[in-house]
Amino acid sequence: MCYTMVDIFELIQSHTRVFYLFIILCSGCTYDNVQTKYTQSECDLLNVTWSVDIEPLVNQFCVGCHQGSSPAADLLLDRYEVVKNSVLQGGFSIRINKPITDPLKMPPNATLDSCAIDKLNMWIANGAPEN
């Protein structure tokens, strides 16, 4: 089959249109909000508070063993002051961040999801305020 110069030019021109159309369509697929793009969940770490985020976690996962007259490991975690004291000594953070296979991981009979751990770590990093 023999092509003329006009045929070759039209062939190149039609492929060029397809190429430009592809570029235009792909360039329209951008993501403006980096935080939304890379956030895996609805875990708000900007506004972590004792009363809304941390106290309910402590009550749900810690107080059951760490309360009363003979708390586990002689560690009470039933009030803000004692939780903050444990946080400031470092033990609280160490235990919640241990690998799930570590027998010293807290809580022992439940698993904190990554958002709960992130909230606890953020609260600790902010100085464990009572807010």
Sequence and secondary structure as in RCSB ss.txt:
>XXXX:A:sequence
MCYTMVDIFELIQSHTRVFYLFIILCSGCTYDNVQTKYTQSECDLLNVTWSVDIEPLVNQFCVGCHQGSSPAADL
LLDRYEVVKNSVLQGGFSIRINKPITDPLKMPPNATLDSCAIDKLNMWIANGAPEN
>XXXX:A:secstr
    HHHHHHHHHHHHHHHHHHHHHHHT     HHHHH  S    SS  IIIIIHHHHHHHTTTTS SSS GGG 
  SSHHHHHHHHHHTHHHHHHTS TT TT SSTTS   HHHHHHHHHHHHTT    
